[in-house]
Amino acid sequence: MTAQNRSVDGRPIVRHTCLTMATASVRDLRNHFPKIKKIVESEGEVIVTEKGHPKYKLTLFTSGRTGPPARPKDYMARLRRYQARPLSAAASKSLVEDNRGDR
């Protein structure tokens, strides 16, 4: 058998209804992740086994977004929009005099 027909741990690839799939154990994921990553990138998926039984399927992630990327948010413009306006010198002086009272 060639290296293409074997999983990461050296065992033959599991065959299901004439489909050839790569398999790896949980231990293989911990110890040989770069190799498994390459298999996922080339074949599209890897079946992960736990205690000899298939449990998980590792596949490539595909983004759900189809349109153009979102524009970055301008946080400074948003801050300026919601920030209180500064008081004029006359309004500030009037406020200080009102707060002082008769003192």
Backbone as numpy.savetxt, mean C-alpha at the origin, in Angstrom:
# Nx Ny Nz CAx CAy CAz Cx Cy Cz
13.81 -33.03 -14.21 12.98 -31.84 -14.21 13.85 -30.60 -14.21
13.41 -29.59 -14.92 14.17 -28.35 -14.95 13.78 -27.49 -13.75
14.56 -26.41 -13.53 14.29 -25.50 -12.41 12.96 -24.80 -12.60
12.51 -24.65 -13.85 11.23 -23.99 -14.12 10.06 -24.81 -13.57
10.20 -26.14 -13.52 9.11 -27.01 -13.10 9.16 -27.34 -11.62
9.96 -26.63 -10.85 10.08 -26.87 -9.42 9.72 -25.61 -8.64
9.22 -25.81 -7.41 8.93 -24.67 -6.55 10.20 -24.23 -5.86
10.10 -23.22 -5.01 11.26 -22.65 -4.35 11.99 -23.68 -3.49
11.24 -24.56 -2.83 11.87 -25.54 -1.96 12.38 -26.77 -2.70
12.27 -26.82 -4.02 12.82 -27.91 -4.82 11.83 -29.00 -5.17
10.63 -28.96 -4.59 9.63 -29.98 -4.90 8.98 -29.67 -6.24
8.45 -30.70 -6.90 7.76 -30.44 -8.17 6.55 -29.55 -7.96
6.21 -28.79 -8.96 5.07 -27.88 -8.89 3.78 -28.70 -8.89
2.81 -28.28 -8.09 1.52 -28.96 -8.00 0.76 -28.75 -9.30
0.14 -29.81 -9.79 -0.64 -29.71 -11.02 -2.11 -29.91 -10.69
-2.95 -28.97 -11.10 -4.39 -29.04 -10.91 -5.05 -28.92 -12.27
-5.80 -29.87 -12.63 -6.54 -29.88 -13.89 -5.74 -29.31 -15.05
-4.58 -29.85 -15.24 -3.69 -29.50 -16.36 -3.14 -28.08 -16.28
-3.31 -27.39 -15.16 -2.72 -26.08 -14.98 -1.49 -26.22 -14.09
-0.42 -25.57 -14.45 0.79 -25.63 -13.65 0.87 -24.37 -12.79
0.96 -24.56 -11.46 1.05 -23.43 -10.55 2.28 -23.58 -9.67
2.88 -22.49 -9.33 4.01 -22.51 -8.40 3.47 -22.55 -6.98
4.14 -23.31 -6.13 3.75 -23.38 -4.73 4.94 -23.00 -3.86
4.65 -22.54 -2.69 5.67 -22.21 -1.70 5.06 -22.37 -0.32
5.86 -22.72 0.64 5.37 -22.85 2.01 5.52 -21.51 2.73
4.91 -21.43 3.90 5.03 -20.22 4.70 6.49 -19.99 5.07
7.23 -21.06 5.33 8.65 -20.95 5.65 9.42 -20.37 4.46
9.05 -20.79 3.24 9.69 -20.24 2.04 9.47 -18.74 1.95
8.28 -18.29 2.30 8.01 -16.85 2.26 8.94 -16.10 3.21
9.16 -16.66 4.40 10.05 -15.99 5.36 11.50 -16.02 4.91
11.94 -17.15 4.40 13.36 -17.33 4.12 13.80 -16.99 2.70
12.88 -17.06 1.73 13.26 -16.87 0.33 12.31 -15.92 -0.40
11.89 -14.86 0.27 10.89 -13.98 -0.35 11.33 -13.39 -1.69
12.58 -12.94 -1.88 12.95 -12.40 -3.19 12.73 -13.38 -4.34
13.00 -14.68 -4.10 12.78 -15.69 -5.14 11.29 -15.84 -5.44
10.47 -15.86 -4.38 9.03 -16.00 -4.57 8.46 -14.77 -5.25
8.99 -13.60 -4.93 8.55 -12.37 -5.58 8.79 -12.44 -7.09
9.93 -12.97 -7.49 10.22 -13.11 -8.93 9.27 -14.09 -9.60
8.92 -15.16 -8.89 7.97 -16.13 -9.45 6.61 -15.49 -9.63
6.17 -14.72 -8.63 4.86 -14.04 -8.75 4.88 -13.06 -9.92
5.98 -12.32 -10.08 6.07 -11.36 -11.18 6.07 -12.05 -12.53
6.69 -13.23 -12.63 6.75 -13.91 -13.92 5.50 -14.73 -14.22
4.97 -15.44 -13.22 3.83 -16.33 -13.47 2.49 -15.73 -13.08
2.48 -14.70 -12.25 1.22 -14.05 -11.89 0.68 -14.45 -10.54
0.96 -15.69 -10.09 0.47 -16.10 -8.78 1.28 -17.26 -8.24
1.26 -17.40 -6.92 1.92 -18.51 -6.22 0.94 -18.99 -5.16
0.76 -20.30 -5.07 -0.08 -20.88 -4.02 0.80 -21.11 -2.80
0.39 -20.57 -1.65 1.15 -20.72 -0.41 0.52 -21.85 0.39
1.36 -22.81 0.79 0.87 -23.95 1.55 1.24 -23.80 3.02
0.36 -24.35 3.86 0.62 -24.38 5.30 0.39 -25.82 5.76
1.42 -26.43 6.30 1.39 -27.83 6.73 1.01 -28.74 5.56
1.50 -28.41 4.38 1.30 -29.24 3.20 -0.02 -29.03 2.47
-0.89 -28.18 2.98 -2.19 -27.95 2.35 -2.24 -26.53 1.81
-2.76 -26.34 0.60 -2.85 -24.98 0.05 -3.81 -24.13 0.88
-3.34 -22.94 1.28 -4.15 -22.06 2.12 -4.36 -20.68 1.53
-3.33 -20.14 0.85 -3.38 -18.76 0.39 -2.93 -18.69 -1.06
-3.34 -17.61 -1.73 -2.90 -17.36 -3.09 -2.25 -15.98 -3.13
-0.99 -15.93 -3.56 -0.25 -14.68 -3.68 -0.35 -14.23 -5.13
-0.92 -13.04 -5.36 -1.05 -12.51 -6.72 -0.49 -11.10 -6.79
-0.29 -10.63 -8.00 0.17 -9.26 -8.18 -0.95 -8.29 -7.83
-0.60 -7.18 -7.24 -1.57 -6.15 -6.89 -1.85 -5.30 -8.11
-3.12 -5.04 -8.37 -3.49 -4.13 -9.44 -4.28 -2.99 -8.84
-3.92 -1.80 -9.19 -4.56 -0.62 -8.64 -5.98 -0.50 -9.19
-6.90 -0.07 -8.35 -8.29 0.10 -8.76 -8.52 1.40 -9.53
-7.55 2.31 -9.49 -7.70 3.60 -10.18 -7.52 3.42 -11.68
-8.37 4.08 -12.44 -8.25 4.00 -13.89 -7.99 5.36 -14.53
-8.29 6.43 -13.83 -8.14 7.77 -14.40 -6.77 8.34 -14.13
-6.62 9.62 -14.42 -5.33 10.27 -14.16 -5.09 10.36 -12.65
-3.84 10.46 -12.24 -3.56 10.54 -10.81 -4.14 11.81 -10.20
-4.51 11.72 -8.94 -5.10 12.87 -8.25 -4.06 13.97 -8.06
-4.53 15.23 -8.16 -3.61 16.35 -7.95 -3.21 16.41 -6.49
-1.99 16.81 -6.21 -1.60 16.93 -4.79 -2.36 18.08 -4.13
-2.66 17.94 -2.87 -3.41 18.97 -2.14 -2.49 20.13 -1.77
-3.02 21.34 -1.90 -2.28 22.54 -1.52 -2.72 22.91 -0.11
-2.00 22.41 0.87 -2.39 22.61 2.27 -2.23 24.07 2.71
-1.26 24.78 2.17 -1.09 26.19 2.57 -2.26 27.03 2.08
-2.74 26.80 0.87 -3.90 27.55 0.36 -5.13 27.24 1.22
-5.29 25.98 1.60 -6.42 25.61 2.44 -6.31 26.28 3.80
-5.11 26.34 4.38 -4.91 26.99 5.67 -5.24 28.47 5.58
-4.78 29.14 4.51 -5.08 30.57 4.34 -6.58 30.81 4.18
-7.28 29.89 3.54 -8.72 30.05 3.31 -9.49 29.99 4.63
-9.07 29.15 5.58 -9.80 28.98 6.82 -9.24 29.79 7.98
-8.10 30.41 7.78 -7.48 31.18 8.85 -8.21 32.51 9.03
-8.31 32.95 10.29 -8.97 34.23 10.58 -8.14 35.38 9.99
-8.85 36.45 9.57 -8.18 37.62 9.00 -7.62 38.48 10.13
-6.45 39.07 9.95 -5.88 39.92 11.01 -6.72 41.19 11.19
-6.71 41.71 12.41 -7.44 42.95 12.70 -6.64 44.15 12.22
-7.36 45.19 11.85 -6.67 46.43 11.49 -6.16 47.09 12.77
-5.29 48.06 12.63 -4.73 48.75 13.81 -5.83 49.45 14.60
-6.78 50.07 13.89 -7.87 50.78 14.58 -8.77 49.80 15.33
-9.10 48.66 14.71 -9.97 47.68 15.36 -9.26 47.08 16.57
-7.97 46.85 16.44 -7.19 46.30 17.55 -7.17 47.27 18.73
-6.95 48.57 18.44 -6.91 49.58 19.49 -8.27 49.69 20.17
-9.35 49.63 19.41 -10.70 49.70 19.96 -10.97 48.50 20.87
-10.53 47.32 20.47 -10.73 46.11 21.26 -9.96 46.18 22.59
-8.76 46.69 22.54 -7.96 46.83 23.77 -8.63 47.81 24.71
-9.14 48.92 24.18 -9.79 49.92 25.03 -11.07 49.36 25.63
-11.84 48.56 24.87 -13.07 47.96 25.39 -12.75 46.97 26.51
-11.68 46.21 26.36 -11.31 45.21 27.36 -10.77 45.86 28.62
-10.14 47.01 28.50 -9.57 47.69 29.67 -10.66 48.24 30.58
-11.72 48.70 29.98 -12.80 49.28 30.77 -12.38 50.61 31.38
-12.65 50.78 32.69 -12.35 52.03 33.36 -10.98 52.02 34.02
-10.15 51.10 33.77 -8.84 51.05 34.44 -7.91 52.08 33.96
